[in-house]
Amino acid sequence: MSNSNGPERTFGVVLGETLVCQHTHMVDSRGLLLGNNPFNYSTPLLLIQFALIFIITWSTYLLLRPLRQTMIISQIVGGIIMGPSLLARSSTYAETMFPPGCRLLLSTFAELGFMLHLFVLGVQIDICLLKRIGKKAMAIGITGFLAALAFGGLAIKLVQLITSFKQEVGPEVSIMVAMNSVTSFIVTTSLLNELNILNSEIGRLASSTSMVSDVCGWCTAFFLAYVVNALQSSSFKPMLTVAMMLGYYCILIFLLRPLVIWIVNLTPSGRPIKESHFIAILCILLGNGFIAEYVGQHAGFGSFLFGLSLPGEPPLGALLLQKLGTICSGTLLPVYCTISGFRTEISALDRSSAGMVIIILAGYIGKFTGTILSSIYFEIPFQDSLSLALIMCCKGVIELAIYSLWKDTKFVDRKTFTTLVITMVIMTGFATPIIRYLYDPSKRYMGQKRITIMSNSRQHQCLRVLVCIHNEDNVFPIINLIEASNPTKDNIISVSVLQLMELTGRAASVLIRHTEQPNHSSSKLACSEQIANAFNQYERYSHGRVAVQHFTAIAPYSSMHDDICTLALEEKTSIIIVPFHKKWELDGTVEAAFPFIRIINRQVIRKSPCSVGVLVDRSHGGRSVLTVTSSYRIAMLFLGGADDGEALEYSMRMAQHPNVSLTVVWFRPEKFHPYGSRTNPDSTTRMMSELRARIVGVDKITYKEVRVKDGADTTHIIRVMEDSLDLVILGSHHVPECAATLGLTEWSECPELGILGDMLATSDFQFSVLVVQHYQEG
């Protein structure tokens, strides 16, 4: 059945199966000699296929990027382009680039990558999230699922009445409607992550809602596929299948899970898992996949359940993501999605496909209607309800895998498979850009009335501060700053401590309020023990002058600012204190820089619902809290503007502390006109007049006016004061065309701190700096 030029194919009479016969020496490249055609050998052809897939899918992604499409849609469309719908219509291209033998080899690699990908995703999912699902998410998830199921069932009846579709209806159509009513948790979290709204309010609600929908869908599908079939059958074979599946689940939970946990526990805490232990876990995974296939489950689904049963705490979750993330999600999974698109044949669609299209679209309409109506019932704003409904209608890699499995097992024919894939691409591709346009998490907190230190002081309210902690180095400088802010029993400071952690080894982001001291040894979601203990100890030391609340946010760096701003809004915070992204050695050189912290800070400064203070710490890890005998020397550099006004108000509060001395320096231009309309200097003069009236008879506060003509004069004056200062406070931005900053813009490294703030933060000054920004209108 073969010739010397390559494999020969024989086409079957049933469903177009292809029998492939090939020389054994052509399976790999060992038989490849000089002058032979490399396309006749599997290994070189496989390499070319991988390269072609990546080139076409990435080109498709770049072309669809203006339409704000996700990567998986681009991969499926790329597969459709390479498949029989377009390029593979040429028999020469199809037989040369994708002969059946090599296509089977490529599919095997893709299936293995998909199995590993689902295992990693399963490990990242925390089953305990089910316990924290609220009534709102539960109701919306169930309503959306039942509405999609009902609309699909009604569509079946309608199509039977008006067409000849009745002959084609069987149990498989009911199962298809049930599965299309599901919104996969994995797909939803992946979409939210790509849209950068995973830790937003709607993002968290969508994650919880999809988890409810997922559970409902799989239970319904299991009932229809096995239980109903077993009850209707006269033999015991279906019951035997159910018994084998239950036995597999018992093996997975009571044998394989404890075995992997035992292997992980062999590694001492804080140390990476040995390579041999990682290989052992992979072998157990492959064995689990074999058992799943043997009992009638897809190996990918079995791997997902296996991963779901394992604890996602470090080091397992992070290790698997690090070891398998790139090769699975970045290399083999795109091939899997592209192959699914390749198997789509648009030319197979005809007028008889209309009935199936109506049934599928009815499920989408039901999901959208049920979700948006239930969301409005719970008083979610219409625009957010619309975004949530569109998110719930999106499909992804899980649905694609189910469709491919149905086609492989002859559960659906080629026409139905194509219909399912095309409707999925159209609906998801249509919904994604609309979601991007409709939903902006920052609108929630940017549209609110701002709270500032200045308004807080005028209303004689307690100061509410939100401090952001990335690591232990941030703790004691921030504690010293809080103590210097003069907490008293009559005017306490409410401190919300938000510990920020990158989302690694998890599928869903979390924002946790710790109502009591957490059990750090039992949960990775708890605050770091050292950080929590430090703030708790300071709270006890303050004797009621400071009230501390602990929060933990686990989110991607790209959207971590949403958690910060949302918490600031909910806690009615007056100022957010964030650490600077650089750390210094004792000699003034930069010890470490953390670019991700700067990204977060810039977003917080731009979108914060209150004032923001960026703390540049040069205390070199000092751990002493201000005591009765210590002194703290602060200088407030005033150039004019709303930011300087907020910084001045904060420094005046600090000056009330018995151990704090304050020097206010007003940098006035040499040619200063007290009145004018373009730069409005009269407001600056009025502010300084009020300050002079407030400090009459106060020895701890020193007021100075210095005249400068450019930034060089300003820098010289600060250098003269340097040795007598512990902290400098200033605003981020000043009055337009400020003479005190002329010539300093040429060395701007961190423009988000303002001209003078950037100069003080990035130069070799020995004092710490607090750059304050008053909220920005709009």
N, C-alpha and C positions, 0 to 999 in steps of 0.2 A: 504493500500500500504506500510505499514511499519511493522517491527517486533520488538521484544524486544531487539535485539542486536544492533540496529542502524538504520540509514536511508536506505530506499530501493529506487532504481532508476528504471525508465522506460525509455527506449530509443525510441525516435521518429523516424519516417521514413523519415523525411525531414532534410537533412544536419546534422543528428546525434545529434539533440537537446536532452537534458537530463531533465526529469521531476523528481524533488527531493521531496520525502515525508519524513517527519521527525517528531518524537514526540516533542511536545512543551517543555517538561521538559529537552530535550537534547540540546536546543539552547544555554543554558549557563550551568554553573557548579553547579547550585543549586540542581539538581537532582543526583549529583554524590555522591554515597555512598561508604563506605569502601568495597573493593573487586570488584567494577564495573570497567570496562575498561574506562580509561580517554579519549581514542581516539574516543569514541562514543559521546563525549560532545564538543561543539564548542569552549568554552573558553579555556580549557587546550590545545586543539589541535591548536588553533590559536597562543597561546604562543609558542608552539613547532615549528610551521611553521615559525614564525618570527625568532626564534633562528637558525633554520636550514638554512634559507635564508641567514642570516648574516654570518654564519660559512662557507657555500659553496662559497658565492660571495667573501668574503675576502680571502679565500684560493685560489680561482681562480685568484684574483688580485695579490696575492703574487707569484703565479706560472707564471703569464704573465708579471710580473714586469721586468724581464730581457729583454723582447721584447718591453718595453717602452709603454705599452698599457694604455689607459685611464680607469677610474673607470667604466664608463657606459658600455664599451665593456666587461669588466670583469663581470658586473652584468648580461648582456644579455647572455653571455656564461654560467655563473652559472645557469641561468634559463633554458637554453637548456640542461645542464647536468641533472638538476632535472626533466626535462620534459619527454615527451614520446619518445624523441630521444635517451635517455640513461636510466636513473634510472626508470622512470615511465613506461618503457616497462614491468617491473614487475607489474602485476596486484595487488599483495599483497601490494607492496610499495605505488602504486597510490591510492588504496582504503583506506589504513590506514592513510597515511600522507596527502593526498590531495583529500578527498572525495568532490563531487560536491557542497554540501551544505556549507562546510567550505571554499572551494575555492571561492565561491561567497562572503562570508563574508570578506575574505582576500582581494578580488578585490575591495570591497567597501571602505575599509580603504585606499587602494592604490590610488583609484580614488580621494578620498577626499584630500589625501596628494598631489597628482599631481595638483589638482585645486588650493590649497593654494600656491604651489610652483610657478605656473604660475602667480598667483596674485603678489607675491613678486617680481618675475622677471619683470613683467610689471611696477611696481612702480619704479624699479631701472633704467628703460630705460628713457632717456631724449629725448623727441620728438624733441627738439630744435637741436639735432645733425643733423637732416635732412637738416637744413638750412646751416650747416657748411660742408656738403659733397661737395668735390671738383669735378671738371670735370673729373679728372682721375678716381676716384672711381665710379662716375656715369657711365662713359663709360665702364669700366671693368665689373661692375655689370650687366648692360643691355646686353652687348655682351655675357657674360658667360651664362646668362639666356636664351637668344634667341638661342645661339648655342646649348645648351642642349635641348631646345624645338625642334629645327630643326632636330637634330640628332635622337631624339626620334621619331618624326613623320616619318622620312625616314626609321627608323628601322621597324616601323609598316608596312609600304608599302612593305618593303623587306621581312618581315616575311610572309605577306599575299601572296606574289608571290611564295615563295619556300616551304611553309607548308600549312597545313589545318587550320592554325590559324584564317583564315578569319571568320569562324563561331563564334569565341569567341570575336571578336572585337566589342566594343560598346562605348558609350560615357564615360563609366567609365575608359577605357584605356587612352583616351585623357586627362582626369582629372588626372589620375595617372602619366602620362608623365609630365604634367604641374607642379604637386606638386613635383615630383622628380627633376625638373629643378631648384627648389628653394634652396638657401643656407640660413638657418635660422640664424638670428642675434643672438638669444639666444644661439643656439648651438655653433656658432662661438666664441662668447665671452667666453663661458664656456670652450671651448677647448683651446683658447688662454691663459686663466687664468691657466689652468692645465699645459700647456706647458711653463708657466712663460714668455710669450712674449706678454702679453696683451698691454703693453705700448711701445712696440717697433715700429719701422717704418712700418714694414710689418703688425704688429698686428693692428695698427690703420687703415691702409689701408684696411685690411681684414674686420675689424668691419664696416667701412663705406660701403664697397662693398657688404657685406652680407645684410646690411640694405636696399640697393637699390634692391638687388635680392629678398629680403623678400616682399617688397612692390609690385614688378612686379608679383611675384608668386601668392600672395593672390588676387590681382586684376584680374589676368587671371583665377584663380580657381573660383572666385565668378562669373565672366562672363560666364564661361562654365557651372557651376553647376546650376545657377539660371536664368540668362538672356536668354541664348540660349534655355534652357529647357522651359522657359515661352513663348518664341516666337514660338517654335515648337509645343506647346501644344494647343489643341483646347478649353480647359477649362480655367477658371480664377484662378484655385488653385495655380499654380506657381507664378502668379502675386501677389496673396494674401500672399504667403510666403515671397516674396521680400518686400511687404509693411509692414508685421509684423516685419521683421528684421530691416528695416529702423526706424520703431517706437521704437523698442528696443534700437537702438543706440541713439535715441533722449532722451529716458528715462535715459539712462546711462550718457549722457553728461550733460543734462540740469536739472536732478533731483538728481541722486545718487552722482555724482561728487561734486556739490555744498554742498550737505548734509555732505559728509565726510570732505570737507575743512572747513565747519562751525564747525564741531566737533573738528577738530584739532586746529582751531583758538581759541577755548575756553581755551586752555592751554596757560598760559603766556609764553613769549619767554624765552628760556633758561631752562625751567623746563620740566621734563618728562611728557608724557601723562598719565592721570589717567587710572587706570585699567578698570573702567566703560566705559570710552571713547573707549578704545581698544576693549572691548567686543561689543560695539555698532557698531564699524567698521566691526567686524567679522560677526555680524548679517546682516548688509547691504550686505556684500560680499556673504553670503549664499543665501540671497534673490535674489541677482543679478544672481547667478548660477541657481536658480530655473527658473527665467524669461528666461534666455538664453536657457535652456532645453525646455521650453514651446514653444518658437518660432522656435525650430529646430536647435539651436546651441549647441555645446558641452559646458558643464559647465566650463571646463578648458579654452577654448578659450574665453568664455564670461568673466571669471575672469581675463584673461590676458588683454583683452581690457579695463576692469574696472581699473586695475592697471596702464595701459598705460595712461589713462585719468587723473590720479591723479598726483599732483606735487611730485617729488622725493626729494625735499629739506628736511633737518631735520626739525622736528624730525620724520616725518612719515616714510621715507625710512629706516633710521637706526633702528627705533623702530620695524618695521615689520621684518627686517632681524634678529634682536636680539630675538624677541619673537617666530618667526615661522621658522627661518633658520634651527635650529638643528632638530626639530621634523619633518619638511617637507623634506628638502634636505638630511638630514643625516639618517632619519629613514624610512619614508613612500615612498619617491621617489625611493630608491633602491629596495623596494618591488615591486613598479610599473614596473620598468625595468626588474626585475627578472620574474615577472608574464608574461610579454610580451615574454621573452625568453622561458618560460615554455610552452606557447601556440604554439611555433614553433615545427613542426614535420617534421624532415628531411626525414623520410621514406615516406612521402607523395609525394616527388618529383619523377618524372619519365621523360621519354623522351619527353613527351608533354609539360614539363616546359621549354624546350629549347627556345621556341619562346619568352616567357616572360623574360627569362634571357637576351636574345639578346636586347630586347627593353630597359630593365633597364640599362644594361651596356652601351648601346649607349648614354643614357642620361648622365652617368658619363663621358664618353669620350668627349661628346660635351661640358660639363661644363669645363673639363680640357683644351680642345683645345681653346675654346673661351677665357678663362681667361688668359692662358699663351701667346697667340698671341697678345691680346690687351695690356697685361703688357709689352711685348717686344716692342710694338709700342710706348709706353710711356717711353721707354729707361730705364726701370727698369732692373737691372742686371739679367742675365739669372737664376742664382741660386736663387735669391729672387723671380723671376717670377715663377719658378718651385715650390717653397715653397708656394706661394700664391695660385697657381692653386690646389695644393694638399689640402690646407686648405679649399678651396671652395668646394671640393668634399666630405668633411667629413659630416656625418650625426650624429644625436643625439636624445635626448629625444623627441623633437617636432615631428620628422619624425616617431619615434616609437609610439607616441600617435596617429598620423594620421593613421598609418597602423592598430593599434588596433581598432580604431574607424571604419575603413572600414570593418574589419572582423566582428565586433559586429553588424553592420548594413547590413551585407551580401553584401556589395559593392564589396568585393573580397572574393574568396573562401580560404579554408585552404591552398591549394597549392600555390596560389599567395602570400598569407600572408607570408608563409615560405620563398618563393623566395625573397621577399622584405627584410625581416629581415636578411637572410643569406648574401645577397649581401651587405647590409649595414654594417654588421659586418666585412666582408672580406675587403671591400674597405676602411673603416675607420681604421680598424686594420692594413692594409697595409700602409696607408698614414701616420699615426701618427709617427711611428719610423723614417720614412724617413724625415719628417719635423724636428724632433728633431736633426737628423744628419746634415741636410743641413743648417738650419738657426741658426746662432748665432748672436744676435744683437750687441755684442761687437766687431765683426769683422769690423764694419763700422767705429768705432772711434779708435780702437786699431791699425788699419793698416795705420793710417794717420801720417804725419810728426808732431812731437810734438812741442808745443810752451811752452817755459819756461821763467821764470823771467830773467835768465841769457842771453838767446838769445834776449829777448825783450830789455834788457838794452843795449846790444851791437848795436842793430839797432835803438836805440833812439826812440822807439815807445811808445805810451801810454800804461799804464798798464791796462789790462783787467782782472777783478776779478769776479768770480762767487761765491756768498755766498749762503749757504743753511740754510733756516730758518724752524725750526720745531715748535717753539712756541715763545712767546714774550720774554722769558728769553734769547734767543739767540741774540736779536736785538742790544742792546746797547754795549755789548762786541765787536760785529763785527763792529759796527760803529766806536768805539774807535780804533780798529785795522786798519780800512781803513784810518782814520784820521792820525794815526801814520805812515802810509805808504807814507806820504808826497805828497799829491796831490797839484799840482800847475796849474796855468793857462797855462803855457808853456808845462806842462807834466801832463795832467789830468788823472784821474783814472775813467775808465768805469766800473760801478758796475752793474752786473746782479743779481737781488734779486729773488731767486727761493724759493717760499714758498711750502713746501712739506706737502701733506695731504694724509692720508690713504684712499684707495678706500673702502668706506662703503656705503651701500644704493644705489649703482650705478652699472650698468652692464659694462660700458665702461670707460676706463681711458682717461684722457684728459691732454694736455699740452697747456696752454693758454699764449699767449703774450699779455699783457695789453698795448695797444698803447696809452691809455690815462688813467687818473685817473678813476678807475672803480666806478660804482654805487654799493656800498657794500650792500645796503639794498635790492636790487632787484635780486641779483644773488649769489648763494652759490659758484660759480666758481671764484668769485672775490677775490683779496687779502684780508686778514684780515685788517680791517680798521685801527687798532692800528699799525700794522706792516707797512702798506703802508704809513701812516701819519708820522711815525718816520723817515723813509728813505727819504720821500719827504721833510720833514722839514730840515733834514741834507743837502740835495741837495741845498735847498735855502740858508742855512747857509754857504755853501762852496763858493757861489758867482762864479759859473762856474768852480770850480776846480774838481768837481765830477759830473758825469752824471749817473743817475740811471734809470734802466729799470726793470719793474716788470713782473714776471712770476709766474704761479701757476701750479703745477703738482699734479694731483690726480691719484694715482696708488697704487697697492699692495706694501707692504713693500719689498717683496721678489724680485721685479724687479724695484724698484724706482731708483736704481743706473743708469739704462738705460737712464732715463730722464735727470739725472744730467750730465752724460757723453756726451749724444747727444747734449744737450744745450751748454756744454763747447766747443764742436767741432764746432757747428754752430756759436757761438759768438767769436771764436778764442781766447779763454780764456788762460791767462798765468798761473793762479793758481786758484784752487777751495778751498774755505775755508769751512770746515764742523765743526760743534760743537761736542765736546766730549760727550759721552753718560752718563756722571755722573754730578751731581750738588751737591755743597758742602754747608754745614752750615757755620756760622761764626766761629765756634770752630774747623773747619777742618774735621768734620765727614761728611759722605756721606748723603745728604738729600734725593736724589732720583737717581735711575738708570733706563735707558731706553734701554733695550737690542736690540730693533729693530733699534735704531740709530746706535749701534755698528755694526749690520749686514750690514746696508747701507754703513757705513764708510769703512768697510773692502772691500766691493765690489768696491767702488769708488777708494780706494787706489790701488787695484789690476788691475783695468781696465781703469783708467783715461787717457784721451788723453793729459794731461798736468800735471804740478806739483800739489800737493795736500798739504794743510795745515790743520792739526787737531788742533783746538783751545781749550785748556783746560782753562776755565775761572774760576778764583778765585777772581774776583773783587766784588763778592757778590752783584750783581745787580746794580753796580754803573752806573748812568745815565748821567754823565758829559762827554761831548766831550772835547778833548784837547783845551785849550784856550791859549791866549797869555802869561798868567802868570803861567800856570801850567807846570810841568815837568814830563817827562816819561822816566824811567830808564830801559834800555834794556841790556841784556847780551846775547852774541852769543857764544855757547859752540861748539868749533870746535875739532873734532877728526879725520877728514879725510874722503874722499869719495865724490861721486857725490851729495848725499843728503845734506851733510854739505856744499858743494860748493853752492848749490841753496839757502840754508838757509843763508849763508854768504852774497850772493848777495842781498837777500831781506832785511837783516838787514842793509846793507850799504845804501840801498835806504831810509830806515826809519831814518838813522842817519842824513840825509839831512834836516829833519824837524827841525825848530828852537828850539822846546821844547823837543827834544829827545836827550838823551845822550846814547852812546853805549860803551859797554865793550866787546871786543873780547878776549876770553880765549882759548888758544891752549893747549890742554892736550897732552903732549908728553910723551912717555914711557921713563923710566930711561935709558934703553939701546936702544937708537935711532940711526939707521944707515941711513944717508941721501940718500944712494943709495942702490938699490936692485931690483930684478926682480919679486920676488914672491908676495909681497904686494905693490910694486910700490910706495914707500914712497916719491920718488923724485917729484911726482905730488903734493903731499901735501906741500912739502917744497917750490915748485914754487908758489903755491897759496898763501902761507903766505908771500913770498917775494913780490909778487905783492900787497898784502894788505898793507904791511909796506910802500911801495912806495906811495900808494894812500892816506894814512892818515898823511903824513908828514905835519906838521903845522896845523893839525886839532885838536883843543883842546877837542872837544866833544867826540872824539873817543879814547878810551884807549885800548892798546894792551898788553896782558899778555901771557907769556909762563910759564906753570907749568909742572913739571915732576912728573909723577905718576907711581906706579908699579901695581896697581890693582883698582878695583871699589871702595874699601873702601876709598882710597885716593881721588878719584874723588868726592865721596859723601861728604867727609869732607870739601873739598874746596868749593863746592856749598853751604853747610850749612853756612860757614863763610860769603859768599856773600849774603845770603838770604834776610836779612833785608834791603838791599840797592837796591833791584830789584823790578820792577813791572811786567816785562815780560822776559821770557827766550826763546830764539829761538835756535833750533838745528835740525840737520837732523835726519831722521828716522834710516837709516842704515849707518854703518861706514866701515872703511877699515877692511879687515879680520884680525881676531886674535888681535883685538885692546886691548892693555893692560889696557886702562882706564875703560873697562867694565868687566874685569875679576872678577868673583864671583857674578855678579849681575843677571845672568841668572836664579839662583835658585828661585827668587821671581817674575818671569815674569808672569804678569796677562794679559797684552794686547800686545802680540808680534807684532801686526801690527804697533805699534808705535816705534819699535826698543827697544833695551835693556835699553839704558839710558832714552829714551822718556817714556818708560813704568814706570821706577822708579820715574821720576819726576811727572808723571800724577797720579800715584796711591798712592804716599806718602803724608805726611802732610805738604808739602811746602806751603807757603802762597802766592807765586807769580803765575801769569798765565804762561802758557806754549804754545808755538806754535811749533808743530812737523811738519817739512817740508819733503816731499818726492819728489825728482826728478823723472820724469817719468821712468818707468821700460821698458827696451827694451824687445820686445816679449811678 
